[in-house]
Amino acid sequence: MHWIDQRVRLHAISWQGYESLLALRGEQGGTRVAYLDGELELMSPSLNHELLKKMLVRLVEAYAEEGGIELNGYGSWTIKSAEARCGVEADECYTVGARTTLPERPDIAIEIVWTSGGIEKLEIYRGLGVPEVWFWQKGGLRFFLLQGADYVPSTRSRLWPDLDPVLIARCMGEASQTQAVRTLRAVLRNPES
């Protein structure tokens, strides 16, 4: 069974090398690619990683539905900038609000941190100008908000200040994804329960 994320890290890779690797891989999912100024990482997510990602994504989307928040999901969209020499594929990413044109970058990127090591993702997201990065790590949801040129940790999302990370953690502890969503909806519909 595939319980830990598998990573391969390459050094001194040019931007052209990164672009060539993306072109060679095509639109096929599975392995996620991250690039930061010559450092390239290939990561094959574990079964646990994907299970946690899917549960969190279902909760985020159910929260948006219950709260009447317009949300567009883009999966593991490849976001990159030749100028900043960085690129990444989030576990999931979203834009908030009604979609009128294709976005340049997401408003929210979500990362499941299941195993340690690897390229510094916040540095990549900083270079790409992603307003919020959410990390699910060690049983909790952590928010990083772009302020000026740096990310600052926060206890709440700037875009969704009413989203309670303690409630999300409680739901993430449920025995199934479906039960997690049921629990979330029940609490949102009847906060006194």
Stockholm file with secondary structure:
# STOCKHOLM 1.0

chainA/1-193         MHWIDQRVRLHAISWQGYESLLALRGEQGGTRVAYLDGELELMSPSLNHELLKKMLVRLVEAYAEEGGIELNGYGSWTIKSAEARCGVEADECYTVGARTTLPERPDIAIEIVWTSGGIEKLEIYRGLGVPEVWFWQKGGLRFFLLQGADYVPSTRSRLWPDLDPVLIARCMGEASQTQAVRTLRAVLRNPES
#=GR chainA/1-193 SS CCCSCEEEEECSCCHHHHHHHHHHHTTCCSSEEEEETTEEEEEECCHHHHHHHHHHHHHHHHHHHHHTCCEEECTTCEEEETTTTEEEECSEEEEESCCSSCCSSCSEEEEEECSCCSSCHHHHHHHHTCSEEEEEETTEEEEEEEETTEEEEESSCSSCTTCCHHHHHHHHTSSSHHHHHHHHHHHHHCTTC
#=GC SS_cons         CCCSCEEEEECSCCHHHHHHHHHHHTTCCSSEEEEETTEEEEEECCHHHHHHHHHHHHHHHHHHHHHTCCEEECTTCEEEETTTTEEEECSEEEEESCCSSCCSSCSEEEEEECSCCSSCHHHHHHHHTCSEEEEEETTEEEEEEEETTEEEEESSCSSCTTCCHHHHHHHHTSSSHHHHHHHHHHHHHCTTC
//
